[in-house]
Structures are given as C-alpha cells and as structure tokens.
Amino acid sequence: MRTERHSIRSVTSQNGLLAVQWGDGHESRFHAIWLRHQCWCPECGTPETGVRGIRLQHFDETITLSGVDFADTAVRVVWPDGHRSEYPARWLRNHCYSDTERASRRLAPVLWDATIAAHPPSGSLAEAEADPAARLRILEAVRDYGFCKITDAPKDSAERSRMIDLVGAQRQTHFGTYTLKTKKTVTNVGDTTGPLDPHMDEPYRYAAIGVTVFQVLHPSSNGGASTLVDGFEAVRRLKESWPEDFDMLCSMQITCQRFDPGDNSHGNERWYKSRLPVIQLDEQGEVCGVRMNERQISPLDVPADQVVPAYRALKRLFTILYDEDLCLTLDLKAGEGLLFDNQRLLHGRTGFTPETPPRAVLTSSVDLDDFHSSLRLLQRDLDPDAMHMVLRQGMAG
C-alpha cells in the first residue's frame, strides 16, 4: 500500500544532486555518483545477487545527471553516456541518507532490569510454526529485548531442531548441540550443580556465538532456574557512574581462552584464545555488543600502569552485573526454553541437587547474521520497510 511517505511530489536536479520531495513533506537529496553506482538494471546487476557488470572505474565521482523524470512511484534518470536507470519510490525513501532518515532506521534496544519479570517477552513455538507473524514477533523480541521465552517447545531431544529452525541455521562449534547434565569428569562448568554467575558463552572466539537456543528437556525439582541479565543495561550503569572505566573497557583488549581436552569435540583437542574489548561500540558510539565472562579472563596483557585501573574497571562492571536488581530468574519447565542474544545478554542459573532422573537441557546456537537473515525474510513479506532497519552487529561492531 502506497502512503504519503512513499509518494513522490516533485523531482529536480540541483548542483549534481537529485532532490526528491515526498508526500509527507520530507526532502531527500541523492548524489549522482550514489545513484549511478546503485543502478540495479539488468545490465548493471544488483548487490543482492553479487552479479554486477558495473564498476566504479566506469564513471567519475563528479558524474552529472543528463535528465530526470518521475512518476508517483519511481524516478527515471538519463546519464551522460545515454544509460537509463529507474529507482522505485519506496526503495529511494528506504535508502535516503539524510540525517533524519538515517536516525529513524536505527533501532534503540529496550533496556530492562529485574522488574521485567512481571511481563517477560514470550511466544509459543507451535504458534510460530503455524503463523509467520507469530514467528516474527518472537524474533523481534530477541532483537529488541535480547531474549524471548518460548513455550510449547519439545521435551524430546530428537525434536531439538524445531526451536533452532525458528531462528535460523545451527552454528556448529566444538560443542555441537550440547546436553548439560551432571558428569563424573567435568570440563564444562555447565555440567556442575552449583550456581552460575551471569556470563556470556565462548568469549574466547574471535566471532562469539550469536543467538543461544536453550531447551529444557527435564528440569530439576530443587533449583536450576535460569537467570538473565541485560548486559547493555549493565554497561549503561557503568558509564553513568564511572565513565572512565566504561571508556577503558571499550578500548582495552582483554584475553579470554578455553582449552578443550576433547570431551566436547569428538576426541579432538581445541585451544581457543582471543583478545577483544569487553564493550563494543558501533560507528555512532552506541553499545552494540558485550563480552563478559569472569571465569575465562586470562592474564592481562596490558601496560604496567594500566593493570590496577583495568582490574578496578572490571571489578566495578562485574559488581553491577551480579546485582540482584538486574537479574531476571525464570524457573523453566519441561517443554519451555529461551532464545537470547549471547552478545548482549548474560545468562546463569541457580544451584541444584543431583537427582534421578537428572536435570537435562540442550544448548545450541545460531549466528547473529543468520538470525538477522531470518528476521529480514519475514519482514520482507510482513513489514517491508522494517527490513531496512540497522541491526546491531554484536562484537563485530
């Protein structure tokens, strides 16, 4: 459905720029070089497929417009060499790079604390499988809040792919789809029975896992509740109280590592190590990812005069993270689960006592870019304009 926002009122060529007046009063200005480079005609090709015959060296950055014409739904341009391009109105508006339009395409995360327990975002797996709109609402909750509680999930590990498929393609790591349960020899802290402080998983990877798919097959009857903390809210509080510590953790590289003797990787040893900041900022200076797991911080490799300030900053951050004021506790039942952004949320659990049958949960993951792909494909059919929103890229920044 065409709206005033996507209706073209007038088009003029001014000083090498294409000026478009829209029905809602907004004006867009497009550089000629931008328009020529983004011609998606059959001859030039499209970046959506990567099959392109156009090259930047084919034209000068001072290229001009030889002629322009428009209808209510499209703009047509003639170039000095006679080439003709057509740009749909909706496409132009969704790619307008004015300050106001670029700002409108940036989604602000919904920050939260323990009070979200009254109304945590949730959705039904069965409904999402039957209705694309219900699936989209779940993925948008993960996008906005960093998590979504899932009901109607499988109680049988043989059906574990159903929840994974809700998000995207499973990422294969040395863990695979991992069943957390008590073991005699423990090389994964998740297989213990004590409480786990809030943490992100696998900070030792250059590209940490994205969305965690957590499924409860058999809960404990005496603890083992899941806990979640909004890492974005935690670092906001750090910045508010100690901005110098916030800045340090945005710039200083902290080493995390993991040695796997082969218990989780079919007999193959693994030794991972990465050096990355604890807090990642995007090009606008906004927090887009966090990397916090106190148990896997390796010896600091920083200048001597930064050792004590670094520990002070880390201590203050983890003090905030462990505050009960931030912690959401969910006592998940069999057939319930969580989807959460591992590069935003920290997760943990309360302690429990071993029993028979034992507590059993499954964890697997989907990369952020694959999660974003699933989100865009649903938006393409259900909310086309939202498909062009700028999504936070986690620690990739």
C-alpha positions in Angstrom: 0.0 0.0 0.0 1.4 3.4 -1.1 1.5 6.1 1.6 2.4 9.8 1.6 5.8 8.7 2.8 6.4 6.8 -0.4 4.6 9.2 -2.8 6.8 11.5 -4.9 5.5 15.0 -5.3 8.4 16.5 -7.3 11.9 15.8 -8.6 14.6 18.3 -9.5 18.3 18.2 -10.4 20.3 20.7 -8.3 24.1 21.1 -8.4 24.7 17.5 -9.2 22.1 16.2 -6.7 18.7 14.7 -7.3 16.2 16.3 -4.9 13.0 14.4 -4.2 10.1 16.0 -2.5 7.8 13.4 -0.8 4.2 13.5 0.1 4.8 13.7 3.8 7.0 16.9 3.3 10.4 15.2 3.6 13.1 16.1 1.1 15.8 13.6 0.0 19.0 14.5 -1.8 20.9 11.9 -3.6 24.4 12.3 -5.1 24.7 11.4 -8.8 27.6 9.0 -8.1 25.5 7.2 -5.5 22.6 6.8 -7.9 24.8 5.6 -10.8 26.5 3.1 -8.6 23.2 1.8 -7.3 21.5 1.3 -10.7 20.0 -2.2 -10.5 19.0 -2.6 -14.1 19.7 -6.0 -15.9 22.8 -4.5 -17.4 24.3 -3.2 -14.2 23.1 -6.0 -11.9 22.3 -6.0 -8.2 24.3 -6.3 -5.0 21.6 -8.6 -3.7 23.0 -11.4 -6.0 26.5 -10.0 -6.4 26.2 -10.5 -10.2 27.2 -7.0 -11.3 28.6 -5.7 -14.5 29.1 -2.1 -13.2 32.5 -1.0 -11.8 33.4 2.3 -10.0 36.1 3.0 -12.5 33.5 3.1 -15.3 32.5 6.6 -14.2 33.9 9.7 -12.5 32.8 10.7 -9.0 31.8 14.1 -10.5 29.3 12.5 -12.8 26.2 14.5 -13.5 22.5 13.8 -14.4 21.6 14.5 -18.0 17.9 14.2 -17.5 15.3 13.2 -14.8 11.7 12.3 -14.9 9.3 10.8 -12.4 6.0 9.2 -11.8 4.4 8.8 -8.4 6.1 5.5 -7.8 9.5 5.8 -9.5 12.3 8.2 -10.6 13.9 7.8 -14.0 17.4 9.1 -14.8 19.3 9.5 -18.1 23.1 9.6 -17.8 25.7 11.4 -20.0 26.5 8.2 -21.8 22.9 7.5 -22.6 22.4 4.8 -19.9 19.0 4.9 -18.3 18.2 4.0 -14.7 14.9 3.7 -12.8 14.6 3.8 -9.0 11.3 2.8 -7.2 10.0 5.4 -4.8 9.8 3.0 -1.8 13.4 1.9 -2.5 14.7 5.5 -2.6 12.9 6.5 0.6 14.1 3.5 2.5 17.7 4.3 1.4 17.6 8.1 1.9 20.7 9.1 3.8 19.6 12.4 5.3 20.4 12.7 9.0 16.7 12.3 10.0 16.1 9.2 7.9 19.4 7.5 8.9 18.4 8.2 12.6 15.0 6.7 12.0 16.5 3.5 10.8 18.4 2.9 13.9 16.6 0.8 16.5 17.2 1.6 20.1 17.4 -1.6 22.3 14.8 -1.9 25.1 16.9 -1.9 28.3 15.5 -3.8 31.3 16.2 -5.0 34.8 14.6 -7.4 37.2 11.2 -5.7 37.0 10.7 -7.3 33.6 9.7 -10.4 35.4 6.1 -9.2 35.5 5.9 -9.3 31.7 8.9 -11.0 30.0 8.7 -11.3 26.2 7.4 -14.7 25.3 6.0 -16.7 22.5 4.7 -20.1 21.5 6.7 -22.4 19.3 3.6 -24.1 18.0 2.0 -20.7 17.1 5.2 -19.5 15.4 5.5 -22.7 13.3 1.9 -22.1 12.1 1.9 -18.4 11.7 4.8 -16.3 10.2 3.5 -13.2 12.0 3.9 -15.0 15.4 7.4 -16.1 14.4 8.3 -12.5 13.5 7.1 -11.3 16.9 9.4 -13.7 18.6 12.4 -12.7 16.6 11.6 -9.0 17.1 11.5 -9.6 20.8 15.0 -11.1 20.7 16.1 -8.1 18.6 14.6 -5.5 21.0 15.0 -7.1 24.4 17.7 -9.6 23.7 15.6 -12.6 24.6 12.3 -14.3 24.4 10.9 -17.1 26.5 9.5 -20.0 24.4 6.6 -22.3 25.4 5.3 -25.4 23.6 8.9 -26.5 22.9 9.9 -30.1 22.5 10.6 -32.3 25.5 12.4 -34.9 23.4 15.9 -34.2 22.1 15.0 -35.8 18.8 12.9 -32.7 18.0 15.6 -30.2 19.1 15.8 -28.8 15.6 12.4 -27.2 15.8 13.5 -24.4 18.1 16.7 -23.9 16.2 14.9 -23.6 12.9 12.8 -20.9 14.4 15.9 -18.7 14.5 18.0 -19.9 11.5 20.7 -22.4 10.6 22.5 -24.0 13.5 26.1 -22.9 14.0 28.5 -25.9 14.5 31.1 -25.3 17.2 33.2 -27.8 19.2 30.1 -28.2 21.5 27.6 -29.0 18.8 24.1 -29.4 20.3 25.2 -29.9 23.9 23.3 -31.6 26.6 24.0 -30.1 30.0 23.9 -32.7 32.7 26.0 -33.9 35.7 29.1 -35.8 34.7 31.8 -37.6 36.7 34.6 -35.7 34.9 33.8 -32.1 34.3 35.4 -29.9 31.7 32.3 -27.7 31.2 31.1 -25.6 34.1 27.5 -26.1 32.9 27.8 -29.8 33.9 28.3 -28.9 37.6 25.4 -28.4 40.0 26.4 -25.2 41.7 25.1 -21.7 40.9 26.5 -20.0 37.8 27.0 -16.2 37.8 25.8 -14.3 34.8 28.1 -14.7 31.8 28.3 -14.9 28.1 29.3 -18.1 26.3 32.5 -18.6 24.3 34.2 -15.2 24.7 37.4 -16.9 23.6 36.3 -16.9 20.0 37.1 -14.1 17.5 33.4 -14.4 16.5 31.4 -15.4 19.5 28.2 -17.4 19.2 25.2 -15.2 18.4 21.7 -16.4 19.5 21.6 -19.2 22.0 18.8 -21.7 21.7 18.2 -23.1 25.2 15.7 -26.0 25.7 14.6 -27.7 28.9 14.0 -31.4 28.5 13.8 -32.3 32.2 14.1 -29.6 34.9 15.4 -30.0 38.4 12.9 -30.2 41.1 15.1 -28.3 43.6 16.7 -25.4 41.8 18.5 -25.0 38.4 16.4 -21.9 37.4 17.7 -19.9 34.5 18.9 -16.3 35.1 19.3 -13.5 32.6 20.9 -10.0 32.9 20.8 -7.3 30.3 24.4 -6.5 29.5 23.5 -3.3 27.7 21.8 -2.0 30.9 24.8 -3.0 33.0 27.3 -1.1 30.9 24.9 1.9 30.8 25.0 1.9 34.6 28.8 1.6 34.4 29.1 4.6 32.0 26.7 6.7 34.2 28.7 6.1 37.4 32.3 5.6 36.1 32.7 6.9 32.6 36.5 6.5 32.6 36.1 2.8 33.4 33.5 2.5 30.6 35.9 4.1 28.1 38.7 1.8 29.2 36.7 -1.4 28.7 35.6 -0.1 25.2 39.3 0.2 24.1 41.4 -2.2 26.2 41.8 -5.7 24.8 41.1 -8.5 27.4 42.3 -12.0 26.7 39.9 -14.9 27.1 40.8 -18.6 26.4 39.4 -22.1 26.5 41.3 -25.4 26.4 39.1 -28.4 25.4 40.7 -31.8 26.1 38.4 -33.4 23.6 35.4 -34.2 25.7 33.1 -31.9 23.7 34.6 -32.3 20.2 34.6 -36.0 19.4 38.1 -36.6 20.7 39.8 -33.6 19.1 41.6 -31.2 21.3 40.9 -27.5 20.9 42.6 -24.4 22.4 40.9 -21.1 21.7 42.1 -17.6 22.6 41.0 -14.1 21.6 41.9 -10.5 22.5 38.9 -8.2 22.3 37.4 -5.3 24.2 34.7 -6.1 26.8 32.4 -3.5 25.3 32.0 -2.9 21.6 30.7 0.4 20.2 29.3 1.0 16.7 30.2 3.8 14.4 27.7 6.1 16.2 29.3 5.4 19.6 26.4 3.2 20.7 26.9 -0.1 22.5 26.3 -3.0 20.1 27.9 -5.9 21.9 29.4 -7.0 25.2 31.8 -9.8 26.1 31.8 -10.7 29.7 32.7 -14.0 31.4 34.8 -13.5 34.5 35.8 -17.2 34.7 37.6 -17.0 31.3 39.6 -13.9 31.7 43.3 -14.8 31.1 46.4 -13.0 32.5 46.0 -9.3 31.5 48.5 -8.3 28.8 48.4 -4.5 29.2 50.9 -1.8 30.0 52.0 -2.0 33.6 50.4 1.3 34.6 47.1 0.0 33.3 46.9 -3.2 35.4 45.3 -1.8 38.5 42.9 0.6 36.6 41.9 -2.4 34.4 41.1 -4.6 37.4 39.2 -1.7 39.0 37.1 -1.2 35.9 36.4 -5.0 35.6 35.5 -5.3 39.3 33.1 -2.4 39.1 31.4 -3.9 36.0 31.0 -7.3 37.5 29.7 -5.8 40.7 26.9 -4.2 38.6 26.3 -7.5 36.7 25.9 -9.5 39.8 23.4 -7.1 41.4 20.0 -8.8 42.0 18.4 -5.6 40.8 19.3 -6.6 37.3 18.7 -10.3 37.4 15.6 -12.0 35.9 15.0 -15.5 37.2 13.0 -18.0 35.1 12.0 -21.4 36.6 11.6 -23.1 33.2 9.5 -26.3 33.0 9.9 -29.2 30.6 8.9 -28.0 27.1 10.0 -24.4 27.8 13.1 -22.6 26.6 14.9 -19.4 25.8 16.2 -17.6 22.8 18.8 -15.0 23.8 21.4 -12.8 22.2 24.7 -14.1 23.6 26.5 -10.9 22.6 24.1 -8.8 24.7 22.6 -10.9 27.5 24.4 -12.7 30.2 22.9 -15.9 31.5 23.4 -18.2 34.5 21.4 -20.4 36.8 20.7 -21.2 40.4 22.3 -24.2 42.0 20.5 -27.6 42.3 21.0 -31.0 43.8 21.5 -34.1 41.6 18.5 -36.4 41.4 17.1 -39.2 39.2 16.1 -38.6 36.5 18.8 -35.8 36.2 18.2 -32.3 35.0 18.8 -32.1 31.3 18.8 -29.1 29.0 20.0 -28.6 25.4 22.0 -25.6 24.2 22.9 -24.8 20.6 23.4 -21.6 18.7 22.7 -19.6 15.5 25.0 -16.8 14.2 23.7 -13.3 14.5 23.9 -12.7 10.8 21.8 -15.8 10.2 19.3 -14.6 12.9 19.2 -11.2 11.1 18.6 -13.0 7.8 15.6 -14.9 9.2 14.2 -11.6 10.6 14.6 -9.8 7.2 13.0 -12.5 5.2 9.9 -12.4 7.4 9.9 -8.6 7.3 10.1 -8.7 3.5 6.7 -10.3 3.4 5.1 -8.8 6.5 6.7 -5.4 7.1 8.9 -4.4 4.1 10.0 -1.0 5.5 11.4 -2.6 8.7 13.6 -4.8 6.6 15.9 -1.8 6.1 16.4 -1.1 9.8 20.0 -1.0 11.0 20.5 -4.1 13.3 23.2 -4.3 16.0 26.0 -6.5 14.9 27.3 -7.5 18.3 31.0 -7.8 18.9 31.6 -7.4 15.1 30.6 -3.8 15.6 
